[in-house]
Amino acid sequence: MTDPTHSPEPVHWFAAPPAGPDRSAFDGAFPMYGRAYHQNPARAFEEMRKQGPVVPILLEGDVPGWLVLGYRELRYVLSNPKLFVRDSRHWNQWPNIPPDWPLNAYVAYQPSMLFEVGAAHERRAGAVSDALAAADQFELRARCERVAGGLINTFIGSGRADLMAQYANPIPLLVLASMLGLPDPDTRALVGEVATTLNGGPAAMEAYQRVQTIMSRLLETKRRYPGPDMPSRLLAHPAGLTDEELTQDLLLTLTAAHDPTATWIGNTIQLMLTDDRFAMTLSGGRRSIGQALNEVLWKEAPGQIAIGRWPVMDTQLSGRRIRAGDLLVCGLAAANLDPQVRPDLYGDSVSNHAHMSFGYGEHGCPHPAPELAEVIAHIAVEMLLDRLPDVVLAVPPESLEWRSSIQMRSLESLPVEFTPGYPV
């Protein structure tokens, strides 16, 4: 990771650094950390919403910010990238943030398209979108089926499995590795390194650097031996991305696609195993998968929040005075649960895709990333139900534990039981 306050070129939004946030505005702020919050963030959002669609919060270490949890308010913020910028170097709290702050990995500036704005972002995001759009959909589906089937073969004979560790988590990485044209040794290494980065802690940074090395080595190979893969298409793209841009944007594509898709798979399986509306058709399953996938995006969005946006001048947002450089946390999951827009989950959730789970505006997931993620998730759930038609939870639903992550709404594990079968 780079120094979060480092600016390789001048920032022109304002002439002088803004004043720090008005700490009195954060009296009584809601803490967005701790087991109670992580186990049931929807309940926390409901409590916060009583104070309005924009509320003061405290992140880990009691770092102040504003949570935008109203659907309309969030759309407004994400639709105004010149007022609410993505570049975290505008944050007025950097002098107070310790180097080992746990959320630095999400906030610290990096030279990826995630932190670019305007024409620079359009150039890089456009190249990634074009490279993704050129993926062969038939090959992607076939690869998903091979990966899912191969993973099921590893545990079908035992009658028990942890569907997060043994199924949902590895599927997106293995499929993405194929889209990247990674050789098998690097694919195996990548699975372990990405898992280490997601676990956090002291080993996460070193694992991230090793993943970066794998991406750099991959680009060197594809420059000499191009193929029908995403790195080769990016290397040939007329945007003319530099080596650093290519490495950073491939890393971002990998990490932004893997964890949310794995979580989407796990949360959908969990819903279908615990909700009677889906459980009663589990053996037939297929007609419910599309509805379950979309319902999860509304009720248990894999990506709960996005950190963040920073206003370039003092402004008002839903009656709150927001100072230049204050941190705005985008409450994607909270906006989905806004009672003013939430769909009838027993009726039109299968066709209503107006959720915020893939973001919105300039920095939303680039086309066609959401469609590719849905292909992977749908096939993963479908293959599981086909191969394990009597699968059930091995523990009471209330005993399932959720990861202590402010970003992701993901299960620690998903233990199941089923009638043992045979590999195919």
C-alpha positions as CSV (number, residue, x, y, z in Angstrom):
1,M,0.0,0.0,0.0
2,T,1.2,3.5,-0.6
3,D,1.3,6.4,1.8
4,P,-2.4,7.5,2.0
5,T,-1.5,11.2,2.0
6,H,1.0,11.0,-0.8
7,S,-0.1,12.9,-3.9
8,P,2.0,12.2,-7.1
9,E,0.6,15.4,-8.6
10,P,-1.1,18.5,-7.2
11,V,-4.7,18.3,-6.1
12,H,-6.7,21.2,-7.6
13,W,-10.1,20.9,-5.9
14,F,-9.2,23.5,-3.2
15,A,-6.2,25.8,-2.6
16,A,-5.6,24.9,1.1
17,P,-6.3,21.8,3.3
18,P,-9.7,22.0,4.9
19,A,-10.3,22.4,8.5
20,G,-10.8,19.2,10.5
21,P,-14.3,17.9,11.2
22,D,-16.5,19.6,13.9
23,R,-16.1,17.0,16.6
24,S,-19.2,18.2,18.4
25,A,-21.3,17.0,15.4
26,F,-20.2,13.5,16.3
27,D,-21.5,13.5,19.9
28,G,-23.7,10.4,20.3
29,A,-22.4,9.0,17.0
30,F,-23.2,5.3,16.2
31,P,-20.2,2.9,16.5
32,M,-19.9,0.7,13.4
33,Y,-17.7,-2.0,15.0
34,G,-18.0,-4.7,17.5
35,R,-19.7,-8.1,17.5
36,A,-23.3,-6.8,18.0
37,Y,-22.9,-4.6,14.9
38,H,-21.4,-7.3,12.7
39,Q,-23.9,-10.0,13.7
40,N,-26.9,-7.8,12.7
41,P,-26.0,-4.7,10.8
42,A,-29.6,-4.4,9.5
43,R,-30.9,-3.9,13.0
44,A,-28.2,-1.2,13.5
45,F,-29.2,0.5,10.3
46,E,-32.8,0.5,11.4
47,E,-31.8,2.2,14.7
48,M,-29.6,4.8,12.9
49,R,-32.4,5.6,10.5
50,K,-34.4,7.1,13.3
51,Q,-32.0,9.9,13.3
52,G,-32.4,10.6,9.6
53,P,-30.9,9.4,6.2
54,V,-27.4,10.8,7.1
55,V,-26.0,10.1,10.5
56,P,-22.7,10.6,12.4
57,I,-20.8,7.4,13.0
58,L,-17.5,6.1,14.5
59,L,-15.4,3.6,12.7
60,E,-12.8,1.4,14.4
61,G,-10.6,3.5,16.7
62,D,-13.5,6.0,17.0
63,V,-12.6,7.6,13.7
64,P,-15.5,10.0,12.8
65,G,-17.5,9.9,9.6
66,W,-21.0,10.2,8.1
67,L,-23.0,7.2,7.1
68,V,-25.3,7.9,4.1
69,L,-28.1,5.3,4.6
70,G,-30.9,6.9,2.7
71,Y,-31.4,5.6,-0.8
72,R,-32.1,8.9,-2.4
73,E,-29.3,10.7,-0.5
74,L,-26.9,8.0,-1.5
75,R,-27.8,8.3,-5.2
76,Y,-27.3,12.0,-4.9
77,V,-23.8,11.6,-3.5
78,L,-22.8,9.0,-6.0
79,S,-24.2,11.0,-8.9
80,N,-22.1,14.1,-8.0
81,P,-18.4,12.9,-8.3
82,K,-17.1,16.5,-8.6
83,L,-18.5,17.5,-5.3
84,F,-18.1,14.2,-3.5
85,V,-14.7,12.9,-4.8
86,R,-13.4,9.4,-4.6
87,D,-9.8,10.5,-3.9
88,S,-9.1,9.8,-0.3
89,R,-6.2,12.3,-0.2
90,H,-8.9,14.9,0.5
91,W,-9.7,13.5,4.0
92,N,-9.2,16.0,6.7
93,Q,-8.5,13.3,9.3
94,W,-5.2,11.9,7.9
95,P,-3.1,13.7,10.6
96,N,-5.0,11.7,13.2
97,I,-4.9,8.3,11.5
98,P,-2.2,5.9,12.8
99,P,-0.3,3.9,10.2
100,D,-1.7,0.6,11.6
101,W,-5.4,1.7,11.5
102,P,-7.2,-1.5,10.5
103,L,-9.2,0.2,7.7
104,N,-6.2,1.8,6.0
105,A,-6.3,-0.9,3.3
106,Y,-9.7,0.3,2.3
107,V,-9.1,4.1,2.5
108,A,-5.4,4.7,1.7
109,Y,-4.8,6.1,-1.7
110,Q,-3.6,3.7,-4.3
111,P,-2.8,4.4,-8.0
112,S,-5.7,2.3,-9.2
113,M,-8.8,3.3,-11.2
114,L,-10.8,3.2,-7.9
115,F,-9.3,6.5,-6.8
116,E,-9.2,8.2,-10.2
117,V,-11.7,10.9,-11.2
118,G,-13.1,12.4,-14.4
119,A,-11.4,11.6,-17.7
120,A,-8.6,9.6,-16.0
121,H,-11.1,7.2,-14.5
122,E,-13.1,7.0,-17.7
123,R,-10.0,6.0,-19.6
124,R,-9.0,3.2,-17.2
125,A,-12.5,1.9,-16.4
126,G,-13.4,1.9,-20.1
127,A,-10.4,-0.3,-20.8
128,V,-11.4,-2.8,-18.1
129,S,-15.0,-2.8,-19.2
130,D,-14.0,-3.6,-22.8
131,A,-11.7,-6.4,-21.7
132,L,-14.5,-7.9,-19.6
133,A,-17.0,-7.6,-22.3
134,A,-14.8,-9.5,-24.7
135,A,-15.0,-12.6,-22.5
136,D,-16.5,-15.7,-24.1
137,Q,-19.8,-16.2,-22.2
138,F,-20.0,-19.9,-23.3
139,E,-16.5,-20.6,-22.1
140,L,-17.2,-18.8,-18.9
141,R,-20.2,-20.9,-18.2
142,A,-18.4,-24.1,-19.0
143,R,-15.5,-23.1,-16.8
144,C,-17.9,-22.3,-13.9
145,E,-19.4,-25.8,-14.2
146,R,-16.0,-27.5,-14.3
147,V,-14.8,-25.6,-11.2
148,A,-18.0,-26.1,-9.2
149,G,-18.2,-29.8,-10.2
150,G,-14.6,-30.3,-9.3
151,L,-15.0,-28.7,-5.9
152,I,-18.1,-30.8,-5.1
153,N,-16.2,-33.9,-6.0
154,T,-13.7,-33.2,-3.2
155,F,-16.3,-33.4,-0.4
156,I,-19.3,-35.2,-1.8
157,G,-18.2,-38.6,-0.4
158,S,-18.0,-37.3,3.2
159,G,-21.6,-36.2,3.7
160,R,-20.4,-33.0,5.4
161,A,-18.8,-29.8,4.2
162,D,-18.1,-26.2,5.1
163,L,-19.6,-24.5,2.0
164,M,-17.8,-21.3,2.6
165,A,-14.2,-22.6,2.8
166,Q,-14.7,-25.6,0.5
167,Y,-17.0,-24.2,-2.1
168,A,-18.2,-20.5,-2.2
169,N,-14.8,-18.9,-1.5
170,P,-12.6,-20.7,-4.0
171,I,-15.1,-20.7,-7.0
172,P,-14.7,-17.0,-8.1
173,L,-10.9,-17.1,-7.7
174,L,-10.6,-20.2,-9.8
175,V,-12.9,-18.9,-12.5
176,L,-11.2,-15.5,-12.5
177,A,-7.8,-17.1,-12.8
178,S,-8.9,-18.7,-16.0
179,M,-10.1,-15.4,-17.3
180,L,-6.7,-13.9,-16.5
181,G,-4.9,-16.8,-18.2
182,L,-2.9,-17.6,-15.0
183,P,-0.9,-20.9,-15.1
184,D,-1.9,-23.6,-12.6
185,P,1.0,-23.0,-10.1
186,D,0.2,-19.3,-9.9
187,T,-3.5,-20.1,-9.6
188,R,-2.9,-22.4,-6.6
189,A,-0.7,-19.7,-5.0
190,L,-3.2,-17.0,-5.7
191,V,-6.0,-18.9,-3.8
192,G,-3.9,-19.0,-0.6
193,E,-2.6,-15.5,-0.8
194,V,-6.0,-13.9,-1.4
195,A,-7.4,-15.8,1.5
196,T,-4.6,-14.4,3.7
197,T,-5.3,-10.9,2.6
198,L,-9.0,-11.2,3.4
199,N,-8.2,-12.5,6.9
200,G,-6.4,-9.3,7.7
201,G,-3.7,-9.0,10.4
202,P,0.1,-8.6,10.0
203,A,0.3,-11.2,7.3
204,A,-2.2,-9.5,5.0
205,M,0.1,-6.8,3.6
206,E,2.9,-9.3,2.7
207,A,0.3,-11.6,1.0
208,Y,-1.0,-8.6,-0.9
209,Q,2.5,-7.8,-2.1
210,R,2.9,-11.4,-3.3
211,V,-0.4,-11.2,-5.2
212,Q,1.0,-8.0,-6.8
213,T,4.1,-9.9,-7.8
214,I,1.9,-12.6,-9.4
215,M,0.1,-10.0,-11.4
216,S,3.3,-8.3,-12.6
217,R,4.8,-11.7,-13.7
218,L,1.6,-12.4,-15.5
219,L,1.8,-9.2,-17.5
220,E,5.4,-9.9,-18.5
221,T,4.3,-13.3,-19.8
222,K,1.2,-12.0,-21.7
223,R,3.3,-9.3,-23.3
224,R,5.5,-12.0,-24.8
225,Y,2.8,-14.6,-25.4
226,P,-0.7,-12.9,-25.7
227,G,-3.8,-15.0,-25.6
228,P,-7.6,-14.9,-25.3
229,D,-7.5,-13.4,-21.8
230,M,-8.1,-10.2,-20.0
231,P,-4.4,-9.1,-19.5
232,S,-3.7,-9.6,-23.2
233,R,-6.7,-7.5,-24.2
234,L,-5.7,-4.7,-21.7
235,L,-2.2,-4.7,-23.1
236,A,-3.5,-4.2,-26.6
237,H,-6.2,-1.7,-25.7
238,P,-6.0,1.7,-27.3
239,A,-6.1,3.4,-23.9
240,G,-2.4,2.6,-23.7
241,L,-2.3,1.7,-20.0
242,T,1.1,1.9,-18.3
243,D,2.5,-1.2,-16.5
244,E,1.7,0.3,-13.1
245,E,-1.9,1.0,-14.2
246,L,-2.3,-2.5,-15.7
247,T,-1.0,-4.1,-12.5
248,Q,-3.1,-2.0,-10.2
249,D,-6.3,-2.4,-12.2
250,L,-5.9,-6.2,-12.6
251,L,-5.4,-6.4,-8.8
252,L,-8.5,-4.3,-8.3
253,T,-10.6,-6.4,-10.7
254,L,-9.5,-9.5,-9.0
255,T,-10.2,-8.4,-5.4
256,A,-13.3,-6.5,-6.2
257,A,-14.8,-9.5,-8.0
258,H,-13.7,-12.3,-5.8
259,D,-14.9,-11.6,-2.3
260,P,-18.4,-10.1,-3.2
261,T,-19.1,-13.0,-5.6
262,A,-18.0,-15.6,-3.0
263,T,-20.2,-13.9,-0.4
264,W,-23.1,-13.7,-2.8
265,I,-22.9,-17.4,-3.4
266,G,-22.7,-18.2,0.4
267,N,-25.5,-15.8,1.4
268,T,-27.8,-17.2,-1.3
269,I,-27.2,-20.8,-0.2
270,Q,-27.8,-19.8,3.4
271,L,-31.1,-18.1,2.4
272,M,-32.2,-21.2,0.5
273,L,-31.4,-23.4,3.4
274,T,-33.1,-21.3,6.1
275,D,-36.1,-19.7,4.4
276,D,-39.2,-22.0,4.0
277,R,-40.1,-20.2,0.8
278,F,-37.0,-21.7,-0.8
279,A,-36.4,-24.8,1.3
280,M,-39.7,-26.4,0.2
281,T,-38.5,-26.3,-3.4
282,L,-34.8,-27.1,-2.7
283,S,-34.7,-30.4,-4.5
284,G,-36.1,-28.7,-7.6
285,G,-34.4,-25.5,-6.8
286,R,-33.9,-23.9,-10.2
287,R,-37.0,-21.7,-10.4
288,S,-36.0,-20.1,-7.1
289,I,-32.4,-19.4,-7.7
290,G,-32.8,-16.2,-9.6
291,Q,-35.2,-14.8,-7.0
292,A,-32.9,-15.9,-4.2
293,L,-29.8,-14.3,-5.8
294,N,-31.6,-11.0,-6.2
295,E,-33.3,-11.1,-2.8
296,V,-29.8,-11.5,-1.2
297,L,-28.7,-8.3,-3.0
298,W,-31.6,-6.4,-1.4
299,K,-31.5,-8.1,2.1
300,E,-28.0,-9.3,2.7
301,A,-25.9,-7.3,0.2
302,P,-22.4,-8.8,0.0
303,G,-20.8,-5.4,0.0
304,Q,-22.3,-3.6,2.9
305,I,-20.6,-0.2,2.7
306,A,-18.1,1.6,0.5
307,I,-15.5,3.9,2.0
308,G,-15.9,6.5,0.9
309,R,-16.5,9.9,-0.6
310,W,-15.0,13.3,0.4
311,P,-16.7,16.6,-0.2
312,V,-14.4,19.3,-1.7
313,M,-16.3,22.1,0.0
314,D,-18.6,22.6,3.0
315,T,-22.1,21.4,2.0
316,Q,-25.5,20.4,3.3
317,L,-26.8,16.8,3.0
318,S,-30.2,16.1,4.4
319,G,-30.0,18.9,6.9
320,R,-26.5,17.9,8.1
321,R,-23.6,20.3,7.8
322,I,-20.8,18.3,6.1
323,R,-17.4,20.0,6.1
324,A,-14.9,19.8,3.3
325,G,-12.8,16.7,3.7
326,D,-15.2,14.9,6.0
327,L,-15.5,11.2,5.3
328,L,-18.8,10.0,3.8
329,V,-19.4,6.2,4.2
330,C,-21.7,4.9,1.4
331,G,-24.3,2.7,3.1
332,L,-25.1,0.4,0.2
333,A,-26.8,-2.2,2.3
334,A,-28.6,0.4,4.4
335,A,-29.9,2.1,1.3
336,N,-31.3,-1.2,0.0
337,L,-33.2,-1.5,3.2
338,D,-34.7,2.1,3.0
339,P,-38.4,1.5,3.6
340,Q,-39.2,4.2,1.1
341,V,-37.8,2.2,-1.8
342,R,-37.5,-1.4,-0.6
343,P,-39.4,-3.8,-2.9
344,D,-41.9,-6.4,-1.9
345,L,-39.4,-9.3,-1.3
346,Y,-42.2,-11.8,-1.6
347,G,-43.3,-10.4,-4.9
348,D,-41.3,-8.3,-7.2
349,S,-37.7,-8.8,-5.9
350,V,-37.0,-11.2,-8.8
351,S,-37.4,-8.5,-11.3
352,N,-36.4,-5.3,-9.4
353,H,-32.7,-4.6,-9.8
354,A,-32.6,-1.0,-8.6
355,H,-30.6,-2.0,-5.5
356,M,-27.2,-0.4,-4.7
357,S,-25.3,-3.6,-4.2
358,F,-23.1,-3.0,-7.3
359,G,-22.7,0.7,-6.4
360,Y,-23.9,3.5,-8.6
361,G,-22.6,6.3,-10.8
362,E,-19.1,6.8,-12.1
363,H,-17.5,4.4,-9.6
364,G,-20.1,1.7,-9.7
365,C,-19.1,-1.8,-10.8
366,P,-18.0,-1.5,-14.5
367,H,-20.2,-3.2,-17.1
368,P,-20.4,-6.1,-17.6
369,A,-18.9,-7.2,-14.2
370,P,-22.3,-7.6,-12.4
371,E,-23.6,-9.8,-15.2
372,L,-20.4,-12.0,-15.1
373,A,-20.7,-12.3,-11.3
374,E,-24.3,-13.4,-11.7
375,V,-23.3,-16.1,-14.1
376,I,-20.7,-17.5,-11.7
377,A,-23.1,-17.2,-8.6
378,H,-26.1,-18.8,-10.4
379,I,-24.1,-21.8,-11.7
380,A,-22.5,-22.3,-8.3
381,V,-25.8,-22.5,-6.5
382,E,-27.5,-24.5,-9.3
383,M,-24.7,-27.1,-9.4
384,L,-24.7,-27.5,-5.6
385,L,-28.5,-28.1,-5.5
386,D,-28.3,-30.6,-8.4
387,R,-25.5,-32.6,-6.9
388,L,-26.7,-32.4,-3.2
389,P,-30.5,-32.3,-3.4
390,D,-31.0,-33.1,0.3
391,V,-28.4,-30.7,1.7
392,V,-29.3,-29.1,5.0
393,L,-27.6,-27.0,7.6
394,A,-25.5,-29.0,10.1
395,V,-26.1,-26.4,12.9
396,P,-29.0,-24.2,14.0
397,P,-29.4,-21.1,11.9
398,E,-29.0,-18.8,14.8
399,S,-25.5,-20.2,15.6
400,L,-24.1,-19.1,12.2
401,E,-21.3,-16.5,12.7
402,W,-20.7,-13.6,10.5
403,R,-17.3,-12.2,9.6
404,S,-16.1,-9.2,11.6
405,S,-15.9,-7.0,8.5
406,I,-17.4,-3.6,8.0
407,Q,-17.2,-4.0,4.3
408,M,-18.6,-7.5,3.7
409,R,-21.7,-9.3,5.0
410,S,-20.2,-12.8,4.8
411,L,-20.4,-16.0,6.9
412,E,-17.4,-17.3,8.7
413,S,-18.5,-20.8,7.8
414,L,-21.5,-22.6,6.4
415,P,-21.5,-26.2,7.7
416,V,-23.9,-28.6,6.0
417,E,-24.9,-32.3,5.8
418,F,-26.1,-34.4,3.0
419,T,-26.3,-38.0,1.8
420,P,-22.8,-39.0,0.6
421,G,-22.4,-39.5,-3.1
422,Y,-19.8,-40.2,-5.7
423,P,-17.5,-37.9,-7.7
424,V,-18.4,-37.6,-11.3
